[in-house]
Amino acid sequence: MNKWEKMDKDYIWHPFTQMKGWVENPQLVIERGEGVMLYDTEGKAYYDGISSLWVNIHGHHRPEIDQAIKEQLDLIAHTTLLGLVNKPSAEFAEKLVKATPNGLNKVFYSDDGSTAVEAAVKIAFQYWQFKGRPEKANFINLGDSYHGDTVGAVSVGNIDVFHKAYKSLLFPTYKMSCPSFYHSHLAGIQNEAQYLAYLLEELESFLQKNANKIAAMIIEPLVQAAAGMLMQPKGYIKGVRELTKKYDVLLIVDEVATGFGRTGKMWACDNEGVCPDLMTLSKGITGGYLALGATMVTDEIYNAFLGEPTDYKTFYHGHSYTGNNLACAAGLASLEIFQKDSVIESLPPKMEVIARHMEKFNKMQYVGDARQCGMLSGIELMQDKEGKVPFDPALQMAGGICQAARGYGLIVRNIGDVVIFMPPLVSTTEQIDEMLTKLEKSMKDVLDKFGNGQHYSDPCAF
Ligand SMILES: Cc1ncc(COP(=O)(O)O)c(C=O)c1O
């Protein structure tokens, strides 16, 4: 164990990590990165197969973003947005408004995905008070939704393993069925179009009776990433937009995981021509360099908060590092790379390579479902794929695969028994192919061992 690993184990409590297993087992210490590779203190190279937890877009140590941060650092690292303007946050806000769906004209900055969601929830809630309809004070969310770990974001989340313990601390919400087509059998439906109709009927019949007490519906569009890459039927977000409009309920689309190209378009919303009332952004917003969140809103919402100081319509919410100068400089450089390198246009052949591998994975004995949307993919393991019988969680099968992958020089991370694969958008087709070949070998190692009555688990998984 080198000195950093020892210091880490002595002093750090890691996120989403069972620390007992962490301190008892050897851990990797990452020292530097270059493009899609990470290097540990021994000089060993690993592919970053999860974009450093879904944030990295254009690769590590990217000269244009490094340079933009250095130039900003030579001027100033941080100034407050409370009472002052800063240049990069103003320029970045203009660019975000231009880049996001038409109608989202104002940016409320925060620090990360959770705070972007907190702000969205509070804005939606208060909006109705200013419209003279304070009874519209509740939220609709989706089964298996995830919107972050602060208490408001947890309230609109619905994943038992993450959220159940806090139930009595949270505000209640109205939960719609998880729209994942893979789980449609739970409703006894095997056909995607029928499942879409079922979901929209469920929502409409709820809204018919309850819209007068609902402030907003919050969704992750197309893919519920933290639930294990659950994919929604085509037409779902468009249908939700039409119904929320029809029943005068605000729509918050959380693009924290799906935004900045991950679904193959700049925004998941672009896949179905949807413009929400509020949109939350983070993760890829700075190319994966620095913490930043943004809540985009329409003029209608922004204008509802305007008034004299003594009208007390001010949005009393903000964070110390809101609109941080360095983070916004990184965000500007990242958006420039999207344009200069035609990043979105470069994605289809990369997505095809992922699709080819997913097809292969789907033929493996213990793969229940290997699914993909754009550059997002997940491989769900099942002990019995026909009967959809999961593995005993104590076996930590997917965690074992992620550990095995490190031996082949690939970093991936599981959520439950789903292995998540989400490479930086800059990865070449050859690199993606190599990453997924390494993943296949790791899967074979672990799954064949299981077939032979042994197992290979990850004691550090959550
Ligand atoms: C859809 C979604 N919203 C919000 C968050 C929370 O973001 P953060 O971890 O930056 O607080 C996440 C994180 O995975 C997410 O996937």
The ligand as a Tripos MOL2 file, in Angstrom:
@<TRIPOS>MOLECULE
LIG
   16    16     1     0     0
SMALL
NO_CHARGES

@<TRIPOS>ATOM
      1 C1        -30.3980   12.3180  -13.3860 C.3       1 LIG1
      2 C2        -29.5170   12.7660  -12.2530 C.ar      1 LIG1
      3 N1        -29.8690   13.8560  -11.5510 N.ar      1 LIG1
      4 C3        -29.1110   14.3210  -10.5520 C.ar      1 LIG1
      5 C4        -27.9440   13.6770  -10.1920 C.ar      1 LIG1
      6 C5        -27.1190   14.1910   -9.0460 C.3       1 LIG1
      7 O1        -25.9670   14.8110   -9.5070 O.3       1 LIG1
      8 P1        -24.7490   15.1000   -8.5180 P.3       1 LIG1
      9 O2        -24.1450   13.7720   -8.2020 O.co2     1 LIG1
     10 O3        -23.8380   15.9660   -9.3320 O.co2     1 LIG1
     11 O4        -25.2800   15.7880   -7.3280 O.co2     1 LIG1
     12 C6        -27.5410   12.5450  -10.8970 C.ar      1 LIG1
     13 C7        -26.3020   11.8340  -10.5450 C.2       1 LIG1
     14 O5        -26.0330   10.7520  -10.9730 O.2       1 LIG1
     15 C8        -28.3500   12.0620  -11.9500 C.ar      1 LIG1
     16 O6        -28.0450   10.9630  -12.6400 O.3       1 LIG1
@<TRIPOS>BOND
     1     1     2 1
     2     2     3 ar
     3     2    15 ar
     4     3     4 ar
     5     4     5 ar
     6     5     6 1
     7     5    12 ar
     8     6     7 1
     9     7     8 1
    10     8     9 2
    11     8    10 1
    12     8    11 1
    13    12    13 1
    14    12    15 ar
    15    13    14 2
    16    15    16 1
@<TRIPOS>SUBSTRUCTURE
     1 LIG1         1 GROUP 0 **** ****
